[in-house]
Amino acid sequence: MREFLKGEDITVLKNGNILGGIISVETQKNSSVYGVKQYLSDEVKCPHTKDEYIVTIEMNVPSSDGFLKESYMQSIELKNGDKSELYRNCTVKSAWSRHKSGDFSVLKMVLGCEKREVS
């Protein structure tokens, strides 16, 4: 896990629109190494890596909503002061909802994203 931020310290934008009710955000980078092997040998001739970025968002949502209606997001942007991280091509890997008494539930979703840009 690379970083943990409280909801008060960060602004989260989904496809350019601000998400409210953020409790916390965690980000993580997973790298997988692949290699093209030489014929009739186990020797790797062309290694390459593929990165996947994991963004976990915990937020308050109205109890009537429960889960997100879509499983793909074009972009998730995390703004913390003058720093910004933009994640692209995000799919929901998993989501769970904890129902509380009253009008709100806590939704936690784990997103797998293909690209990351920092500014």
Steps between C-alpha positions, in 0.01 A plus 500: 500500500648830392288756676199557726306827504208613709191617315539855630847526343411388149260577217396208281365558149331223301497580127554868592218520759572536873404202716361590842505305825860379466628329815837374374702422188783248462718454193725209406710396202527137390763406242506169316813392315462306177771364277535364150711186523741365243379198305607169664640692795377648825715807452300825495600710200250786524368584847225759540274617781136590516385737772154510654397772740254417778288780647286417804235758588284490812209740501157575646212444258123524542362166625265483204797496256706222662742433215617686193292441192799481263809281508725715275628854555692693240702685765548545874694807610638550850582859596690579817592867523693590183582134417286287272495133398288395204413132448351393167298201376381384841282196558338398827677186622288467812259700712327454832251703694455522877151615586471734796185611673362817351521628146862410413709189434875464462611387154852369446608435143826371357586626152760360262640775274729474197677837497618759756600862439645724771506879490 
